[in-house]
């Protein structure tokens, strides 16, 4: 994996140099392309590890509240969005997803997601080498890859809004719309 300090410095630079996700994506692809092919693979592996580390019920509750629902895919894109917000936002949210209330203004198209963030390393690797980055990852032995996410039981229920409010009271108060 790419050194975590280098990784977060690239994310922070992208935030400080851009105004929206499209610009951030382009900025990151260009900066990641400057890395060696091995480091580019490491960027993707680091992203996958950060995604793995936030795959839990409470984070999914935050995604559900903030986006008015959350499928498996949207939950993935939500966690990519959290990473794209920088080290401080990521680690605060990892410890307590309710802290994402501080990011309430940082959405596009009404959703808190950033699908294309997940692909910046793949795009940079392809531009640099003409090859598919996935061909260079041992997916069977990479323990924090998407297919190896931990199993968990939901400790909230979409049919019971109070269970969501208990886990993420600030997010619930700000985002939840009763039917």
Contact map, one row per residue, 1 for C-alpha under 8 A:
11100000000000000000000000000000000000101111110000000000000000000000000000000000000000000000000000000000000000000000000000000000000000000000000000000000000000000000000000000000000
11110110000000000000000000000000000000111110110000000000000000000000000000000000000000000000000000000000000000000000000000000000000000000000000000000000000000000000000000000000000
11111110000000000000000000000000000000000100000000000000000000000000000000000000000000000000000000000000000000000000000000000000000000000000000000000000000000000000000000000000000
01111111000000000000000000000000000000000000010000000000000000000000000000000000000000000000000000000000000000000000000000000000000000000000000000000000000000000000000000000000000
00111111100000000000000000000000000000000000000000000000000000000000000000000000000000000000000000000000000000000000000000000000000000000000000000000000000000000000000000000000000
01111111110000000000000000000000000000000000000000000000000000000000000000000000000000000000000000000000000000000000000000000000000000000000000000000000000000000000000000000000000
01111111111000000000000000000000000000000010010000000000000000000000000000000000000000000000000000000000000000000000000000000000000000000000000000000000000000000000000000000000000
00011111111100000000000000000000000000000000000000000000000000000000000000000000000001100000000000000000000000000000000000000000000000000000000000000000000000000000000000000000000
00001111111110000000000000000000000000000000000000000000000000000000000000000000000000000000000000000000000000000000000000000000000000000000000000000000000000000000000000000000000
00000111111111000000000000010010000000000000000000000000000000000000000000000000000000000000000000000000000000000000000000000000000000000000000000000000000000000000000000000000000
00000011111111100000000000010000000000000000000000000000000000000000000000000000000111100000000000000000000000000000000000000000000000000000000000000000000000000000000000000000000
00000001111111110000000000000000000000000000000000000000000000000000000000000000000011100000000000000000000000000000000000000000000000000000000000000000000000000000000000000000000
00000000111111111000000000000000000000000000000000000000000000000000000000000000000000000000000000000000000000000000000000000000000000000000000000000000000000000000000000000000000
00000000011111111100000100110000000000000000000000000000000000000000000000000000000000000000000000000000000000000000000000000000000000000000000000000000000000000000000000000000000
00000000001111111110000100000000000000000000000000000000000000000000000000000000000111000000000000000000000000000000000000000000000000000000000000000000000000000000000000000000000
00000000000111111100000000000000000000000000000000000000000000000000000000000000000000000000000000000000000000000000000000000000000000000000000000000000000000000000000000000000000
00000000000011111110000100100000000000000000000000000000000000000000000000000000000000000000000000000000000000000000000000000000000000000000000000000000000000000000000000000000000
00000000000001111111101100100000000000000000000000000000000000000000000000000000000000000000000000000000000000000000000000000000000000000000000000000000000000000000000000000000000
00000000000000101111101100000000000000000000000000000000000000000000000000000000000000000000000000000000000000000000000000000000000000000000000000000000000000000000000000000000000
00000000000000000111111100000000000000000000000000000000000000000000000000000000000000000000000000000000000000000000000000000000000000000000000000000000000000000000000000000000000
00000000000000000111111110000000000000000000000000000000000000000000000000000000000000000000000000000000000100000100000000000000000000000000000000000000000000000000000000000000000
00000000000000000001111111000000000000000000000000000000000000000000000000000000000000000000000000000000000000000000000000000000000000000000000000000000000000000000000000000000000
00000000000000000111111111100000000000000000000000000000000000000000000000000000000000000000000000000000000000000000000000000000000000000000000000000000000000000000000000000000000
00000000000001101111111111110000000000000000000000000000000000000000000000000000000000000000000000000000000000000000000000000000000000000000000000000000000000000000000000000000000
00000000000000000000111111111000000000000000000000000000000000000000000000000000000000000000000000000000000000000001100100000000000000000000000000000000000000000000000000000000000
00000000000000000000011111111100000000000000000000000000000000000000000000000000000000000000000000000000000000000000000000000000000000000000000000000000000000000000000000000000000
00000000000001001100001111111110000000000000000000000000000000000000000000000000000000000000000000000000000000000000000000000000000000000000000000000000000000000000000000000000000
00000000011001000000000111111111000000000000000000000000000000000000000000000000000000000000000000000000000000000000000100000000000000000000000000000000000000000000000000000000000
00000000000000000000000011111111100000000000000000000000000000000000000000000000000000000000000000000000000000000000000110110000000000000000000000000000000000000000000000000000000
00000000000000000000000001111111110000000000000000000000000000000000000000000000000000000000000000000000000000000000000000010000000000000000000000000000000000000000000000000000000
00000000010000000000000000111111111000000000000000000000000000000000000000000000000000000000000000000000000000000000000000000000000000000000000000000000000000000000000000000000000
00000000000000000000000000011111111000010010000000000000000000000000000000000000000000000000000000000000000000000000000110010000000000000000000000000000000000000000000000000000000
00000000000000000000000000001111111100010000000000000000000000000000000000000000000000000000000000000000000000000000000010011011000000000000000000000000000000000000000000000000000
00000000000000000000000000000111111100000000000000000000000000000000000000000000000000000000000000000000000000000000000000000000000000000000000000000000000000000000000000000000000
00000000000000000000000000000011111111110000000000000000000000000000000000000000000000000000000000000000000000000000000000000000000000000000000000000000000000000000000000000000000
00000000000000000000000000000000111111110000000000000000000000000000000000000000000000000000000000000000000000000000000000000000000000000000000000000000000000000000000000000000000
00000000000000000000000000000000001111111000000000000000000000000000000000000000000000000000000000000000000000000000000000001001100000000000000000000000000000000000000000000000000
00000000000000000000000000000000001111111100000000000000000000000000000000000000000000000000000000000000000000000000000000000000000000000000000000000000000000000000000000000000000
11000000000000000000000000000000001111111110000000000000000000000000000000000000000000000000000000000000000000000000000000000000000000000000000000000000000000000000000000000000000
01000000000000000000000000000001101111111111000000000000000000000000000000000000000000000000000000000000000000000000000010011000000000000000000000000000000000000000000000000000000
11000000000000000000000000000000000011111111100000000000000000000000000000000000000000000000000000000000000000000000000010001000000010011000000000000000000000000000000000000000000
11100000000000000000000000000000000001111111110000000000000000000000000000000000000000000000000000000000000000000000000000000000000000000000000000000000000000000000000000000000000
11000010000000000000000000000001000000111111111000000000000000000000000000000000000000000000000000000000000000000000000010000000000000000000000000000000000000000000000000000000000
10000000000000000000000000000000000000011111111100000000000000000000000000000000000000000000000000000000000000000000010011000000000000000000000000000000000000000000000000000000000
11000000000000000000000000000000000000001111111110000000000000000000000000000000000000000000000000000000000000000000000000000000000000000000000000000000000000000000000000000000000
11010010000000000000000000000000000000000111111111000000000000000000000000000000000000000000000000000000000000000000000000000000000000000000000000000000000000000000000000000000000
00000000000000000000000000000000000000000011111111100000000000000000000000000000001000000000000000000000000000000000010000000000000000000000000000000000000000000000000000000000000
00000000000000000000000000000000000000000001111111110000000000000000000000000000000000000000000000000000000000000000000000000000000000000000000111000000000000000000000000000000000
00000000000000000000000000000000000000000000111111111000000000000000000000000000000000000000000000000000000000000000000000000000000000000000000110000000000000000000000000000000000
00000000000000000000000000000000000000000000011111111100000000000000000000000000001000000000000000000000000000000000000000000000000000000000000000000000000000000000000000000000000
00000000000000000000000000000000000000000000001111111110000000000000000000010011000000000000000000000000000000000000000000000000000000000000000000000000000000000000000000000000000
00000000000000000000000000000000000000000000000111111110000000000000000000000000000000000000000000000000000000000000000000000000000000000000000111001000000000000000000000000000000
00000000000000000000000000000000000000000000000011111110000000000000000000000000000000000000010000000000000000000000000000000000000000000000000000000000000000000000000000000000000
00000000000000000000000000000000000000000000000001111111001000000000000000000010000000000000010000000000000000000000000000000000000000000000000000000000000000000000000000000000000
00000000000000000000000000000000000000000000000000111111101100000000000000000000000000000000000000000000000000000000000000000000000000000000000000001100000000000000000000000000000
00000000000000000000000000000000000000000000000000000111111100000000000000000000000000000000000000000000000000000000000000000000000000000000000000000001000000000000000000000000000
00000000000000000000000000000000000000000000000000000011111110000000000000000000000000000000000000000000000000000000000000000000000000000000000000000001111100000000000000000000000
00000000000000000000000000000000000000000000000000000001111111000000000000000000000000000000000010000000000000000000000000000000000000000000000000000000011000000000001100000000000
00000000000000000000000000000000000000000000000000000111111111100000000000000000000000000000110010000000000000000000000000000000000000000000000000000000000000000000000000000000000
00000000000000000000000000000000000000000000000000000011111111110000010000100000000000000000000000000000000000000000000000000000000000000000000000000000000000000000000000000000000
00000000000000000000000000000000000000000000000000000000111111111000000000000000000000000000000000000000000000000000000000000000000000000000000000000000000100000001001100000000000
00000000000000000000000000000000000000000000000000000000011111111100000000000000000000000000000011000000000000000000000000000000000000000000000000000000000000000000000100100000000
00000000000000000000000000000000000000000000000000000000001111111111110000100100000000000000000000000000000000010000000000000000000000000000000000000000000000000000000000000000000
00000000000000000000000000000000000000000000000000000000000111111111110000000000000000000000000000000000000000000000000000000000000000000000000000000000000000000000000000000000000
00000000000000000000000000000000000000000000000000000000000011111111100000000000000000000000000000000000000000000000000000000000000000000000000000000000000000000001000000110011000
00000000000000000000000000000000000000000000000000000000000001111111100000000000000000000000000000000000000000110000000000000000000000000000000000000000000000000000000000100011000
00000000000000000000000000000000000000000000000000000000000000111111110000000000000000000000000000000000000001110000000000000000000000000000000000000000000000000000000000000000000
00000000000000000000000000000000000000000000000000000000000000111111110000000000000000000000000000000000000000000000000000000000000000000000000000000000000000000000000000000011000
00000000000000000000000000000000000000000000000000000000000000111111111000000000000000000000000000000000000000000000000000000000000000000000000000000000000000000000000000000000000
00000000000000000000000000000000000000000000000000000000000100110011111111100000000000000000000000000000000000000000000000000000000000000000000000000000000000000000000000000000000
00000000000000000000000000000000000000000000000000000000000000000000111111100000000000000000000000000000000000000000000000000000000000000000000000000000000000000000000000000000000
00000000000000000000000000000000000000000000000000000000000000000000011111110000000000000000000000000000000000000000000000000000000000000000000000000000000000000000000000000000000
00000000000000000000000000000000000000000000000000000000000000000000011111111000000000000000000000000000000000000000000000000000000000000000000000000000000000000000000000000000000
00000000000000000000000000000000000000000000000000000000000000000000011111111100000000000000000000000000000000001000000000000000000000000000000000000000000000000000000000000000000
00000000000000000000000000000000000000000000000000000000000100100000011111111110000000000000000000000000000000000000000000000000000000000000000000000000000000000000000000000000000
00000000000000000000000000000000000000000000000000100000000000000000000111111111000000000000000000000000000000000010000000000000000000000000000000000000000000000000000000000000000
00000000000000000000000000000000000000000000000000000000000000000000000011111111100000000000000000000000000000001110010000000000000000000000000000000000000000000000000000000000000
00000000000000000000000000000000000000000000000000000000000000100000000001111111110000000000000000000000000000011110000000000000000000000000000000000000000000000000000000000000000
00000000000000000000000000000000000000000000000000100100000000000000000000111111111000000000000000000000000000001000000000000000000000000000000000000000000000000000000000000000000
00000000000000000000000000000000000000000000000000100000000000000000000000011111111100000000000000000000000000001110110000000000000000000000000000000000000000000000000000000000000
00000000000000000000000000000000000000000000000000000000000000000000000000001111111110000000000000000000000000011110100000000000000000000000000000000000000000000000000000000000000
00000000000000000000000000000000000000000000000000000000000000000000000000000111111111001100100000000000000000001000000000000000000000000000000000000000000000000000000000000000000
00000000000000000000000000000000000000000000001001000000000000000000000000000011111111101100000000000000000000000000000000000000000000000000000000000000000000000000000000000000000
00000000001000100000000000000000000000000000000000000000000000000000000000000001111111000000000000000000000000000100100000000000000000000000000000000000000000000000000000000000000
00000000001100100000000000000000000000000000000000000000000000000000000000000000111111101100000000000000000000000000000000000000000000000000000000000000000000000000000000000000000
00000001001100100000000000000000000000000000000000000000000000000000000000000000011111111100000000000000000000000000000000000000000000000000000000000000000000000000000000000000000
00000001001100000000000000000000000000000000000000000000000000000000000000000000001011111110000000000000000000000000000000000000000000000000000000000000000000000000000000000000000
00000000000000000000000000000000000000000000000000000000000000000000000000000000000001111111000000000000000000000000000000000000000000000000000000000000000000000000000000000000000
00000000000000000000000000000000000000000000000000000000000000000000000000000000011011111111100000110010000000000000000000000000000000000000000000000000000000000000000000000000000
00000000000000000000000000000000000000000000000000000000000000000000000000000000011011111111110000000000000000000000000000000000000000000000000000000000000000000000000000000000000
00000000000000000000000000000000000000000000000000000000000000000000000000000000000000111111111000000000000000000000000000000000000000000000000000000000000000000000000000000000000
00000000000000000000000000000000000000000000000000000000000000000000000000000000000000011111111110110000000000000000000000000000000000000000000000000000000000000000000000000000000
00000000000000000000000000000000000000000000000000000000001000000000000000000000010000001111111111110000000000000000000000000000000000000000000000000000000000000000000000000000000
00000000000000000000000000000000000000000000000000001100001000000000000000000000000000000111111110000000000000000000000000000000000000000000000000000000000000000000000000000000000
00000000000000000000000000000000000000000000000000000000000000000000000000000000000000000011111110000000000000000000000000000000000000000000000000000000000000000000000000000000000
00000000000000000000000000000000000000000000000000000000000000000000000000000000000000000001111111100000000000000000000000000000000000000000000000000000000000000000000000000000000
00000000000000000000000000000000000000000000000000000000011001000000000000000000000000000001111111110000000000000000000000000000000000000000000000000000000000000000000100000000000
00000000000000000000000000000000000000000000000000000000000001000000000000000000000000000000100111111000000000000000000000000000000000000000000000000000000000000000001111100000000
00000000000000000000000000000000000000000000000000000000000000000000000000000000000000001001100111111100000000000000000000000000000000000000000000000000000000000000000001000000000
00000000000000000000000000000000000000000000000000000000000000000000000000000000000000001001100011111111000000000000000000000000000000000000000000000000000000000000000000100000000
00000000000000000000000000000000000000000000000000000000000000000000000000000000000000000000000001111111000000000000000000000000000000000000000000000000000000000000000001100100000
00000000000000000000000000000000000000000000000000000000000000000000000000000000000000000000000000111111100000000000000000000000000000000000000000000000000000000000000000000000000
00000000000000000000000000000000000000000000000000000000000000000000000000000000000000001000000000011111110000000000000000000000000000000000000000000000000000000000000000000000000
00000000000000000000000000000000000000000000000000000000000000000000000000000000000000000000000000011111111000000000000000000000000000000000000000000000000000000000000000000000000
00000000000000000000000000000000000000000000000000000000000000000000000000000000000000000000000000000111111000000000000000000000000000000000000000000000000000000000000000000000000
00000000000000000000000000000000000000000000000000000000000000000000000000000000000000000000000000000011111100010000000000000000000000000000000000000000000000000000000000000000000
00000000000000000000000000000000000000000000000000000000000000000000000000000000000000000000000000000001111111111000000000000000000000000000000000000000000000000000000000000000000
00000000000000000000100000000000000000000000000000000000000000000000000000000000000000000000000000000000011111111000000000000000000000000000000000000000000000000000000000000000000
00000000000000000000000000000000000000000000000000000000000000000000000000000000000000000000000000000000001111100000000000000000000000000000000000000000000000000000000000000000000
00000000000000000000000000000000000000000000000000000000000000000010000000000000000000000000000000000000001111110000000000000000000000000000000000000000000000000000000000000000000
00000000000000000000000000000000000000000000000000000000000000000110000000000000000000000000000000000000001111111000000000000000000000000000000000000000000000000000000000000000000
00000000000000000000000000000000000000000000000000000000000000100110000000000100100000000000000000000000011101111100000000000000000000000000000000000000000000000000000000000000000
00000000000000000000000000000000000000000000000000000000000000000000000001001111110000000000000000000000001100111110000000000000000000000000000000000000000000000000000000000000000
00000000000000000000100000000000000000000000000000000000000000000000000000001101100100000000000000000000000000011111110000000000000000000000000000000000000000000000000000000000000
00000000000000000000000000000000000000000000000000000000000000000000000000011101100000000000000000000000000000001111111000000000000000000000000000000000000000000000000000000000000
00000000000000000000000010000000000000000000000000000000000000000000000000000000000000000000000000000000000000000111111100000000000000000000000000000000000000000000000000000000000
00000000000000000000000010000000000000000000000000000000000000000000000000000001100100000000000000000000000000000111111100000000000000000000000000000000000000000000000000000000000
00000000000000000000000000000000000000000001001000000000000000000000000000001001000000000000000000000000000000000111111110000000000000000000000000000000000000000000000000000000000
00000000000000000000000000000000000000000000000000000000000000000000000000000000000000000000000000000000000000000011111111100000000000000000000000000000000000000000000000000000000
00000000000000000000000010011001000000000000000000000000000000000000000000000000000000000000000000000000000000000001111111110000000000000000000000000000000000000000000000000000000
00000000000000000000000000001001100000011011000000000000000000000000000000000000000000000000000000000000000000000000011111111000000010000000000000000000000000000000000000000000000
00000000000000000000000000000000000000000001000000000000000000000000000000000000000000000000000000000000000000000000001111111100000111000000000000000000000000000000000000000000000
00000000000000000000000000001000000000000000000000000000000000000000000000000000000000000000000000000000000000000000001111111110000000000000000000000000000000000000000000000000000
00000000000000000000000000001101100000010000000000000000000000000000000000000000000000000000000000000000000000000000000111111111000000000000000000000000000000000000000000000000000
00000000000000000000000000000000100010011000000000000000000000000000000000000000000000000000000000000000000000000000000011111111111110000000000000000000000000000000000000000000000
00000000000000000000000000000000000000000000000000000000000000000000000000000000000000000000000000000000000000000000000001111111111110000000000000000000000000000000000000000000000
00000000000000000000000000000000100000000000000000000000000000000000000000000000000000000000000000000000000000000000000000111111110000000000000000000000000000000000000000000000000
00000000000000000000000000000000100010000000000000000000000000000000000000000000000000000000000000000000000000000000000000011111110000000000000000000000000000000000000000000000000
00000000000000000000000000000000000010000000000000000000000000000000000000000000000000000000000000000000000000000000000000001111111000000000000000000000000000000000000000000000000
00000000000000000000000000000000000000000000000000000000000000000000000000000000000000000000000000000000000000000000000000001111111100000000000000000000000000000000000000000000000
00000000000000000000000000000000000000000000000000000000000000000000000000000000000000000000000000000000000000000000000000001100111110100000000000000000000000000000000000000000000
00000000000000000000000000000000000000000000000000000000000000000000000000000000000000000000000000000000000000000000000001001100011111110000000000000000000000000000000000000000000
00000000000000000000000000000000000000001000000000000000000000000000000000000000000000000000000000000000000000000000000011001100001111111000000000000000000000000000000000000000000
00000000000000000000000000000000000000000000000000000000000000000000000000000000000000000000000000000000000000000000000001000000000111111000000000000000000000000000000000000000000
00000000000000000000000000000000000000000000000000000000000000000000000000000000000000000000000000000000000000000000000000000000001111111000000000000000000000000000000000000000000
00000000000000000000000000000000000000001000000000000000000000000000000000000000000000000000000000000000000000000000000000000000000111111100000000000000000000000000000000000000000
00000000000000000000000000000000000000001000000000000000000000000000000000000000000000000000000000000000000000000000000000000000000011111110010000000000000000000000000000000000000
00000000000000000000000000000000000000000000000000000000000000000000000000000000000000000000000000000000000000000000000000000000000000011111110000000000000000000000000000000000000
00000000000000000000000000000000000000000000000000000000000000000000000000000000000000000000000000000000000000000000000000000000000000001111111010000000000000000000000000000000000
00000000000000000000000000000000000000000000000000000000000000000000000000000000000000000000000000000000000000000000000000000000000000000111111000000000000000000000000000000000000
00000000000000000000000000000000000000000000000000000000000000000000000000000000000000000000000000000000000000000000000000000000000000000111111000000000000000000000000000000000000
00000000000000000000000000000000000000000000000000000000000000000000000000000000000000000000000000000000000000000000000000000000000000001111111110000000000000000000000000000000000
00000000000000000000000000000000000000000000000000000000000000000000000000000000000000000000000000000000000000000000000000000000000000000011111110010000000000000000000000000000000
00000000000000000000000000000000000000000000000110010000000000000000000000000000000000000000000000000000000000000000000000000000000000000000011111011000000000000000000000000000000
00000000000000000000000000000000000000000000000110010000000000000000000000000000000000000000000000000000000000000000000000000000000000000010011111111000000000000000000000000000000
00000000000000000000000000000000000000000000000100010000000000000000000000000000000000000000000000000000000000000000000000000000000000000000000111111000000000000000000000000000000
00000000000000000000000000000000000000000000000000000000000000000000000000000000000000000000000000000000000000000000000000000000000000000000000011111000000000000000000000000000000
00000000000000000000000000000000000000000000000000000000000000000000000000000000000000000000000000000000000000000000000000000000000000000000001111111100000000000000000000000000000
00000000000000000000000000000000000000000000000000010010000000000000000000000000000000000000000000000000000000000000000000000000000000000000000111111110000000000000000000000000000
00000000000000000000000000000000000000000000000000000010000000000000000000000000000000000000000000000000000000000000000000000000000000000000000000011111000000000000000000000000000
00000000000000000000000000000000000000000000000000000000000000000000000000000000000000000000000000000000000000000000000000000000000000000000000000001111100000000000000000000000000
00000000000000000000000000000000000000000000000000000001100000000000000000000000000000000000000000000000000000000000000000000000000000000000000000000111110000000000000000000000000
00000000000000000000000000000000000000000000000000000000100000000000000000000000000000000000000000000000000000000000000000000000000000000000000000000011111000000000000000000000000
00000000000000000000000000000000000000000000000000000000110000000000000000000000000000000000000000000000000000000000000000000000000000000000000000000001111110000000000000000000000
00000000000000000000000000000000000000000000000000000000110000000000000000000000000000000000000000000000000000000000000000000000000000000000000000000000111110000010000000000000000
00000000000000000000000000000000000000000000000000000000100010000000000000000000000000000000000000000000000000000000000000000000000000000000000000000000011111010011001000000000000
00000000000000000000000000000000000000000000000000000000000000000000000000000000000000000000000000000000000000000000000000000000000000000000000000000000011111111011000000000000000
00000000000000000000000000000000000000000000000000000000000000000000000000000000000000000000000000000000000000000000000000000000000000000000000000000000000111111001000000000000000
00000000000000000000000000000000000000000000000000000000000000000000000000000000000000000000000000000000000000000000000000000000000000000000000000000000000011111000000000000000000
00000000000000000000000000000000000000000000000000000000000000000000000000000000000000000000000000000000000000000000000000000000000000000000000000000000000111111111000000000000000
00000000000000000000000000000000000000000000000000000000000000000000000000000000000000000000000000000000000000000000000000000000000000000000000000000000000011111111100000000000000
00000000000000000000000000000000000000000000000000000000000000000000000000000000000000000000000000000000000000000000000000000000000000000000000000000000000000011111110000000000000
00000000000000000000000000000000000000000000000000000000000000000000000000000000000000000000000000000000000000000000000000000000000000000000000000000000001110011111111000000000000
00000000000000000000000000000000000000000000000000000000000010001000000000000000000000000000000000000000000000000000000000000000000000000000000000000000000111011111111110010000000
00000000000000000000000000000000000000000000000000000000000000000000000000000000000000000000000000000000000000000000000000000000000000000000000000000000000000001111111111111000000
00000000000000000000000000000000000000000000000000000000000000000000000000000000000000000000000000000000000000000000000000000000000000000000000000000000000000000111111110000000000
00000000000000000000000000000000000000000000000000000000010010000000000000000000000000000000000001000000000000000000000000000000000000000000000000000000000100000011111110000000000
00000000000000000000000000000000000000000000000000000000010011000000000000000000000000000000000011000000000000000000000000000000000000000000000000000000000000000001111111110000000
00000000000000000000000000000000000000000000000000000000000000000000000000000000000000000000000001000000000000000000000000000000000000000000000000000000000000000001111111111000000
00000000000000000000000000000000000000000000000000000000000000000000000000000000000000000000000001101000000000000000000000000000000000000000000000000000000000000000100111111100000
00000000000000000000000000000000000000000000000000000000000001001100000000000000000000000000000001011000000000000000000000000000000000000000000000000000000000000000100111111111000
00000000000000000000000000000000000000000000000000000000000000001000000000000000000000000000000000000000000000000000000000000000000000000000000000000000000000000001100111111111000
00000000000000000000000000000000000000000000000000000000000000000000000000000000000000000000000000000000000000000000000000000000000000000000000000000000000000000000100011111111000
00000000000000000000000000000000000000000000000000000000000000000000000000000000000000000000000000001000000000000000000000000000000000000000000000000000000000000000000001111111000
00000000000000000000000000000000000000000000000000000000000000001101000000000000000000000000000000000000000000000000000000000000000000000000000000000000000000000000000000111111100
00000000000000000000000000000000000000000000000000000000000000001101000000000000000000000000000000000000000000000000000000000000000000000000000000000000000000000000000000111111110
00000000000000000000000000000000000000000000000000000000000000000000000000000000000000000000000000000000000000000000000000000000000000000000000000000000000000000000000000000011111
00000000000000000000000000000000000000000000000000000000000000000000000000000000000000000000000000000000000000000000000000000000000000000000000000000000000000000000000000000001111
00000000000000000000000000000000000000000000000000000000000000000000000000000000000000000000000000000000000000000000000000000000000000000000000000000000000000000000000000000000111
